[in-house]
């Protein structure tokens, strides 16, 4: 770094080989986030980034910017929200998810040009667990990518012919609304509960391929109750919103697992809609399945949230309020 005044220094970083549009972000949003967060000036000029500001602030910003440059070289997508998250990871732990780790865990989906990568250490551990275990239980708040990453891993397994089909299930539990008053037949009544799974699929596969796979039953999306009596072989099976599965339903689901199959169970313990929370199958498997070889229990938290930046603050506010209620006066 070179000193240009008594307190301001200038530093040049090579961005050679990086996708400059990806690095800078839409309307330079990524560079603006770095500048705002660290109180420095950031200019992308040719194959170099020119940074200027106080030495201490530059020393904090440089590792984060180098991380962004490496991601842009890999053509791994990120936005200004991710930039803020990377910065928090470096500040909290001195490092984020390593470039090598990201490259090993990246999921490139043909037909959509979409690349899925872990955006936090927790997400990296989650994808590693899915890669290495037959049953993975992912527990965490909304917005941490539990379902999205599981569906990405399932689609990747299908494309690579590791499985012959994908089965996505959800409990059809009424969360404050009455299912019986919804219009239509039974399938039309339960479809709203399954819509998030359709959305995730359609984000990762061309719509015509999704429709064809559903018609051919290569992909099946169904309420959890429809799993009873079946053996799920050669399949990647995802149970979403598992906090709303009863203990009996959870046992039924887990015992459906057939040869050459993999299961991912996702849930959020703070959003149980069952009449009695203690009947949640997710709470039970958390207690009784921990420590069994081949089963991984992963926890995600607010630092893994990849939705709007306010979602993390909202989750933390609710957690604080719940702790206040639990503390004796």
C-alpha positions, 0 to 999 in steps of 0.5 A: 500500500502507498501513502498519499497523505498523512492518513489516506493510503491507496492500494491496487488489487488485480482483478484479472480474469474476473467477470467485471459485471459480476464483481461490480454488481448491478449499478455497482451495488457490490462496490458501493456496499464495500465502500459504505461498510468500510468507509473507503473509496473503491474504483474498478478500472480495467483489470484493477481495483483501486482502493483508497482510505485509512490504512486500518479500514483498507486492511479490513476490506482487502480480504473481503474484496479478494474473496469477491474477486476469486468468486467473480473469476469462478463466475459464482454469483453473488449480490450486495446482500452476499457482500455484507454477509461475507464481510460479517463472516470475515469480521466474526471468524477471520474467514468466510467459506474458502474458495476451494470449498466453494468450488468443491460444493458448487452445483452447476445446473444444465439448461438454466446456466445457474450455479448454486454455491454455499453463501455461508459457512453453515450452508457449506456444512449443510451441502457437505452433509448432504454429499456425505450422508444418507439422511440429513436433518437441517434445522434453522429459521426461514431464509437460510436456504434449507429447502433451496439447497436440498432441491438443488442437490436433488436436481444435481443427483438426478442430472448425474443419474445418481438417482432415478427420481426426486420425491418432495413431500410436505405436511399439509397442516393448516397454519391459521387457515381452514383447509376445508374452505379452500375451493377445488378438489383435494389436489387443488386444496393441497397445492398451495402447501406444495407451491414453494417446492414447485417454485424451487424446482422451476428456478433450477430446471427449464419449465418444460422439463419440470412439466415433463418430469412431473408427468412422467413421475420422475419428479413427484411432489405430494403431501406427506400422508401420500407416502404411507405404505410405499418404499422409496428406492433409487430416489432423492427424497426431501421432507420440507417443513418437517416441524409440522409432521407428527411423531407418527408421520415422521416415523412412517416417513423415515421407514419408507427409505429404500435401497440407493436412496437419500433423505433430506429433512428440513424444518424450523422449530420456531414455526410449529403449526401443530395443535401441540408443539410437543407432538412435532416429529422434528423435535423427536428425531432431534432427540433420538437420532443424533449420533447414529452413523449415516445421519447428520444433524445440521443447524443453521442460524441467522448468519446463514439467512440469504433473503432480504437483509431485514429477515436476519434482524427480524429473526433475531428480534423474535429470538430475543423476545422468546428468550425474554418470555422464558426468563423468570421474573 
